[in-house]
């Protein structure tokens, strides 16, 4: 007897949809100086908000990549991510959500589940231009990794933090940042202007299956011939 699992089927269909969807040029366009100034102002507002609630945050992912490689934001990036420790935010989640709303942001979705703690929100600009994410990381001491969903980072890349300067404010970041960036992006010094995670994230970080990578390569070859 064959049993059907709607959630699994929906995930598979969503994966296929993502693979076959053409990349939106508007998503990875160069942001204007005005748009980046708004992003900078709102980014600092979020950092100050976290400081006010005494929530430790650190720069990672594209926010850290921009800080190191571009000395600012990646000019074609569409989101700004701040990382926190899930266990530290758990008891302050409602307060954090309230502060974000009261600061003029619009919350799009959030999860209180410690394995995927996350808040997605936007400010003055449309989501396609700039969105913000506060995402939590959990510590697995046995495996010696920090993780969320299928993403994993060796604890030695997170435990050692130092402050870096960005937009006239000090922020915690993995130290040395180059080691973290190499783990997540591989050759992080080479800009890759795409929204396809299989192209700019390493498999050891993302957990993207080799099958998905191969399917996407085939699709890109087909699209390039059309």
C-alpha positions as CSV (number, residue, x, y, z in Angstrom):
1,X,0.0,0.0,0.0
2,X,1.4,3.4,-1.1
3,X,1.2,6.2,1.4
4,X,1.3,9.8,0.4
5,X,2.8,12.6,2.6
6,X,1.5,16.0,1.4
7,X,4.2,17.9,3.2
8,X,7.0,16.0,1.5
9,X,5.3,16.2,-1.9
10,X,4.9,20.0,-1.5
11,X,8.6,20.4,-0.6
12,X,9.6,18.4,-3.7
13,X,7.3,20.5,-5.9
14,X,8.7,23.7,-4.4
15,X,12.2,22.5,-5.1
16,X,11.3,21.8,-8.8
17,X,9.6,25.2,-9.0
18,X,12.7,27.0,-7.6
19,X,15.0,25.1,-10.0
20,X,12.9,25.9,-13.1
21,X,12.2,29.5,-12.2
22,X,14.4,32.0,-14.1
23,X,16.5,34.3,-11.9
24,X,15.0,37.8,-11.6
25,X,17.4,40.4,-12.8
26,X,15.8,42.9,-10.5
27,X,16.7,40.8,-7.4
28,X,20.4,41.0,-8.1
29,X,20.6,44.5,-9.7
30,X,23.0,47.1,-8.3
31,X,21.2,49.1,-5.6
32,X,21.2,52.8,-5.8
33,X,23.2,55.0,-3.4
34,X,19.9,56.2,-1.9
35,X,18.7,52.6,-1.4
36,X,22.0,51.6,0.3
37,X,21.8,54.7,2.6
38,X,18.3,53.6,3.7
39,X,19.6,50.0,4.2
40,X,22.5,51.4,6.3
41,X,20.3,53.5,8.5
42,X,17.9,50.6,9.1
43,X,20.7,48.1,9.7
44,X,22.1,50.3,12.4
45,X,18.6,50.7,13.9
46,X,18.3,46.9,14.2
47,X,21.8,46.6,15.7
48,X,20.9,49.2,18.3
49,X,17.6,47.5,19.0
50,X,19.4,44.2,19.8
51,X,21.9,46.1,22.0
52,X,19.0,47.6,23.9
53,X,17.5,44.2,24.6
54,X,21.0,42.9,25.5
55,X,20.9,40.3,22.8
56,X,24.3,39.3,21.5
57,X,24.5,39.3,17.7
58,X,27.2,38.8,15.2
59,X,27.9,39.4,11.5
60,X,27.9,36.4,9.3
61,X,26.8,35.3,5.8
62,X,26.4,38.1,3.2
63,X,26.6,40.8,5.8
64,X,30.0,39.7,6.9
65,X,31.1,39.1,3.3
66,X,30.1,42.7,2.4
67,X,31.8,44.1,5.4
68,X,35.1,42.4,4.6
69,X,35.1,42.4,0.7
70,X,33.2,45.6,0.0
71,X,33.7,47.6,3.3
72,X,29.9,48.0,3.3
73,X,27.0,46.0,1.8
74,X,27.2,43.8,-1.2
75,X,25.7,46.3,-3.7
76,X,23.6,43.7,-5.5
77,X,22.5,41.7,-2.4
78,X,18.8,41.7,-1.5
79,X,18.9,40.8,2.2
80,X,20.7,41.7,5.4
81,X,21.3,39.0,7.9
82,X,22.2,39.2,11.6
83,X,23.0,36.1,13.6
84,X,22.1,35.4,17.2
85,X,22.3,32.5,19.6
86,X,19.0,30.7,19.7
87,X,19.1,29.8,23.4
88,X,19.8,33.4,24.4
89,X,16.9,34.8,22.3
90,X,14.3,32.1,23.3
91,X,13.0,34.0,26.4
92,X,13.2,37.4,24.6
93,X,11.5,36.5,21.4
94,X,8.2,38.2,22.1
95,X,9.9,41.3,23.3
96,X,12.1,41.3,20.2
97,X,9.2,41.0,17.9
98,X,7.4,43.9,19.7
99,X,10.5,46.1,19.4
100,X,10.9,45.4,15.7
101,X,7.3,46.4,15.1
102,X,7.5,49.5,17.2
103,X,10.6,50.5,15.3
104,X,8.7,50.9,12.1
105,X,9.4,47.5,10.5
106,X,6.9,45.1,9.0
107,X,7.4,41.5,10.2
108,X,6.7,39.1,7.3
109,X,7.2,35.8,9.1
110,X,9.0,34.3,12.1
111,X,9.7,31.0,13.8
112,X,10.3,30.4,17.5
113,X,11.5,26.8,16.9
114,X,15.0,26.7,18.2
115,X,16.2,24.6,15.3
116,X,15.2,27.3,12.8
117,X,14.7,30.4,14.9
118,X,14.2,33.3,12.5
119,X,12.5,36.7,12.0
120,X,12.0,38.0,8.4
121,X,11.0,41.7,8.1
122,X,11.2,44.7,5.9
123,X,11.5,48.5,6.3
124,X,10.9,51.4,4.0
125,X,12.0,49.6,0.8
126,X,10.2,46.8,-1.0
127,X,11.1,43.2,0.0
128,X,12.8,42.7,-3.5
129,X,15.1,45.6,-2.8
130,X,16.0,45.0,0.9
131,X,14.8,42.6,3.4
132,X,16.2,41.8,6.9
133,X,16.6,38.5,8.8
134,X,17.6,37.8,12.4
135,X,18.5,34.1,12.5
136,X,19.4,31.9,15.4
137,X,22.1,29.3,15.7
138,X,22.1,26.4,18.1
139,X,25.2,24.7,19.5
140,X,25.7,21.0,19.3
141,X,28.6,20.4,21.7
142,X,28.8,16.7,20.9
143,X,29.3,17.3,17.2
144,X,31.2,20.6,17.8
145,X,29.1,22.6,15.4
146,X,26.6,25.5,15.4
147,X,23.6,24.7,13.2
148,X,20.2,25.7,12.0
149,X,18.1,23.6,9.6
150,X,20.6,21.8,7.4
151,X,23.3,24.5,7.7
152,X,26.3,23.8,9.9
153,X,29.4,25.7,11.0
154,X,32.3,24.2,13.0
155,X,32.2,25.7,16.5
156,X,35.8,26.9,16.2
157,X,34.7,29.4,13.6
158,X,32.0,30.8,15.8
159,X,33.4,30.5,19.4
160,X,36.3,32.9,18.6
161,X,34.9,36.3,18.1
162,X,36.4,39.8,17.6
163,X,35.0,43.2,16.9
164,X,35.1,44.7,13.4
165,X,34.1,48.2,12.4
166,X,31.2,48.7,10.0
167,X,29.4,52.0,9.4
168,X,31.1,53.6,12.4
169,X,29.9,51.0,14.8
170,X,31.7,47.9,16.3
171,X,30.1,44.5,15.7
172,X,31.1,41.0,16.8
173,X,32.2,38.7,14.0
174,X,34.0,35.4,13.6
175,X,37.8,35.8,13.9
176,X,39.6,35.6,11.7
177,X,36.6,36.4,9.3
178,X,38.5,35.1,6.3
179,X,38.4,31.5,7.7
180,X,34.6,31.7,8.2
181,X,34.0,33.1,4.8
182,X,36.2,30.4,3.1
183,X,34.1,27.8,4.9
184,X,30.8,29.2,3.7
185,X,31.7,30.5,0.3
186,X,34.9,28.9,-0.8
187,X,36.7,31.5,-2.9
188,X,34.9,34.4,-1.2
189,X,37.1,37.0,-2.8
190,X,35.6,36.3,-6.2
191,X,32.2,38.1,-6.6
192,X,29.4,35.9,-7.9
193,X,26.3,37.9,-8.9
194,X,23.5,35.3,-8.5
195,X,20.7,34.3,-6.1
196,X,21.3,30.6,-6.7
197,X,22.7,29.2,-3.4
198,X,24.2,26.1,-5.1
199,X,26.5,28.5,-7.0
200,X,27.8,30.7,-4.1
201,X,27.6,28.4,-1.0
202,X,29.8,25.5,-0.3
203,X,28.0,22.1,0.1
204,X,29.7,21.5,3.5
205,X,27.9,24.7,4.8
206,X,24.6,24.5,3.0
207,X,23.9,20.8,3.0
208,X,22.6,21.1,-0.6
209,X,22.6,17.6,-2.0
210,X,24.8,16.7,-4.9
211,X,21.6,15.6,-6.8
212,X,20.1,19.1,-6.5
213,X,23.5,20.6,-7.6
214,X,23.5,18.4,-10.7
215,X,19.9,19.1,-11.6
216,X,20.5,22.8,-11.4
217,X,23.6,22.5,-13.6
218,X,21.6,20.6,-16.2
219,X,18.8,23.2,-16.1
220,X,21.4,26.0,-16.5
221,X,22.8,24.3,-19.6
222,X,19.3,23.9,-21.1
223,X,18.5,27.6,-20.4
224,X,21.8,28.7,-22.0
225,X,20.9,26.9,-25.2
226,X,17.6,28.6,-25.5
